[in-house]
């Protein structure tokens, strides 16, 4: 039945082409919506218990982000469009709404809280990317005889640092996951997280920075995967990329290297576009490709370092935290490669593979990379 076989082959090829084009469209759509490289929510929560029995909670946020969260219907439309003074007045009006999302418990009983909004100033808190942060402040008194406390912030989905100081003691940093309630802390006997808890936390932060949050790094790794149908060229590129970004991650965190994010982020976007465009003109691993992947890895390492600076490193466990974050990043990249193998690896030796998979996906990645390059330069 040669006619049936040819028709069937054309049908399957058409399905593959449709799927590849659909995936390319998803990449373009997602890329057009995510301009910034690292979409962190930039939230910090500082809790201070004074010796006189009072406490202060300071929730620091990007004010545009906060407006979108406390006023989801109109805030999304208004965020970034209101003048700073108008936005700040709006947030002051939303103080009671914000307070409803803060859950502070003493001995398991929720405390009534009132919030006061402090607009961002040049002398106030600032994120590592120079974003000025506003502060919602809550003041109160610890109930008589209370032995424990816990905290939950319902407006946030990402992990965020909870920095606790009791009296004149050293600040202790904990990490909490999104809207969930923290562990129950023992007032008067606060202890730093164990090394294992630090390792587990930063592994998770590194992994989730790639999946699902690191679309730019995901597209770069996919671009590496698509170059050749052979495994060795892919492994050479991934190893080169890993060595490079590991070097600059450590050097940048410890202040040996430093480039502003307004330079690093457009170059990362350009690296994504370059790798994808080169996939369209060659299917072989050339020496210059290895050198460029190494250079691009250095840039991506600076991007990782920017994120890690925003997250912060615990003083007593800085090295385990740094290593764990990097291992988490590697785990995310390996997951991306494994997913690509599951999705496309079975067909990489087929005659249609380049036409149906490599070309449309590389075109989509190149388009997103160039779009990001332009928007990040314009926004920088």
C-alpha positions, -999 to +999 in steps of 0.1 A: +000+000+000+026+026-010+000+054-015-014+048+020+021+048+034+031+081+018-002+097+029+003+085+064+039+098+065+027+132+052+000+132+079+024+125+107+049+150+094+021+176+092+012+168+128+048+172+139+051+205+120+019+218+136+031+208+171+065+225+165+048+257+152+024+257+181+054+253+206+072+281+188+041+303+191+039+296+228+076+306+232+069+339+213+038+347+233+055+340+266+086+359+256+065+389+246+049+390+280+081+385+301+105+414+293+126+413+325+150+385+330+143+376+366+108+382+378+113+383+415+087+399+437+114+417+457+097+412+491+115+413+524+099+409+558+117+423+588+104+414+623+119+431+653+111+422+689+123+449+713+132+444+749+102+465+761+078+439+748+069+457+715+073+445+680+077+460+646+070+442+612+082+459+580+071+444+548+092+458+519+079+456+483+082+472+449+053+497+451+041+490+416+040+452+424+022+459+457-005+480+440-012+451+416-016+427+445-037+447+469-059+461+441-059+433+415-087+446+392-076+481+386-040+479+401-028+458+371-039+485+347-027+514+368+007+500+379+035+518+362+011+544+348+003+565+378+027+592+389+046+581+420+027+605+443-007+592+430+004+556+434+016+562+469-016+579+479-035+549+465-014+526+486-020+546+517-058+542+511-052+505+508-036+501+542-066+483+557-068+459+527-031+451+531-035+444+568-061+418+561-035+398+542-010+398+571-015+370+596+005+373+628+000+346+654+010+345+691+006+311+707-016+302+678-040+331+682-042+357+654-034+392+664-052+422+651-029+445+631-029+479+615-006+489+587+010+522+578+025+527+543+059+544+540+065+554+504+099+547+488+126+573+492+162+575+481+172+571+517+149+541+522+153+503+514+165+495+479+167+462+459+201+452+444+187+463+409+182+498+423+144+494+426+132+516+454+111+497+479+081+510+498+074+497+533+042+486+550+049+489+588+030+472+615+037+481+652+022+463+682+029+447+716+035+411+723+006+396+743+015+390+780+030+356+785+032+347+748+058+321+741+056+315+703+048+334+671+043+327+634+037+347+603+019+345+569+017+370+541-011+361+517-003+385+489+029+367+478+035+335+459+073+334+457+097+324+485+108+354+505+132+361+533+120+366+569+146+385+589+140+383+627+159+402+654+151+398+691+165+426+712+201+432+704+207+398+690+220+391+655+195+390+627+184+355+617+172+349+582+145+323+575+129+316+541+092+311+538+073+298+508+047+322+494+014+325+512+020+297+536+024+302+573+059+301+586+072+276+612+063+284+648+091+303+664+100+302+701+101+337+715+133+341+735+150+311+719+154+319+682+180+297+665+195+300+630+185+274+604+206+243+603+231+238+574+208+211+559+179+236+560+200+262+542+211+236+516+176+225+510+163+261+508+189+273+483+186+241+461+149+249+458+156+286+450+182+277+424+160+251+407+129+273+407+149+301+392+152+280+361+119+261+363+095+278+360+108+313+364+139+315+342+125+316+307+156+333+293+179+306+306+154+279+295+155+292+259+193+294+259+195+257+270+170+247+243+191+266+218+221+245+228+200+214+226+188+221+190+223+227+174+230+191+166+214+157+165+244+141+182+247+140+220+284+149+223+282+184+209+253+191+233+273+178+263+304+199+253+283+230+251+264+224+284+296+216+302+313+248+289+282+268+298+282+253+333+318+260+340+315+296+328+285+306+348+297+288+379+329+309+378+311+343+374+284+334+399+310+330+426+332+359+415+303+383+412+288+374+445+321+380+463+326+413+445+355+403+422+335+410+391+308+436+386+287+447+357+254+466+360+222+447+352+215+473+324+245+458+306+242+422+316+205+416+308+205+429+272+236+408+265+220+377+279+190+383+256+214+388+227+232+355+235+198+337+233+192+352+199+227+344+186+226+308+196+192+303+179+203+321+147+234+301+145+212+269+147+196+281+114+228+282+095+248+253+108+242+219+125+278+213+135+297+223+166+323+248+155+353+260+177+339+295+179+306+282+192+323+267+222+341+300+229+309+320+225+290+296+247+317+301+274+314+339+271+276+336+272+279+314+303+300+342+320+271+366+313+244+342+325+265+336+357+263+374+364+226+371+359+224+343+384+245+364+408+221+393+405+192+371+415+212+356+444+222+391+456+185+399+457+178+367+476+207+372+500+231+347+515+231+337+552+263+350+568+271+318+587+263+295+558+272+316+527+294+289+509+268+260+513+241+284+502+260+295+471+269+259+462+234+247+467+219+275+446+243+266+418+234+229+420+197+239+419+203+259+388+221+229+372+192+206+382+168+229+364+190+230+333+193+191+333+155+189+336+150+212+306+174+190+285+157+158+297+123+173+287+136+182+253+149+147+248+115+133+258+097+157+234+120+156+204+149+132+211+132+103+195+131+120+161+165+137+160+178+112+134+147+115+112+150+134+079+122+158+089+138+167+123+156+199+112+128+212+090+100+204+115+117+210+149+150+229+147+140+256+123+106+268+137+118+265+173+151+284+166+132+311+147+109+316+177+138+317+202+157+341+180+126+364+178+121+364+215+159+370+221+159+400+198+127+413+213+142+411+248+174+427+236+156+458+223+132+461+252+159+457+278+180+483+262+151+506+259+140+499+295+175+502+309 
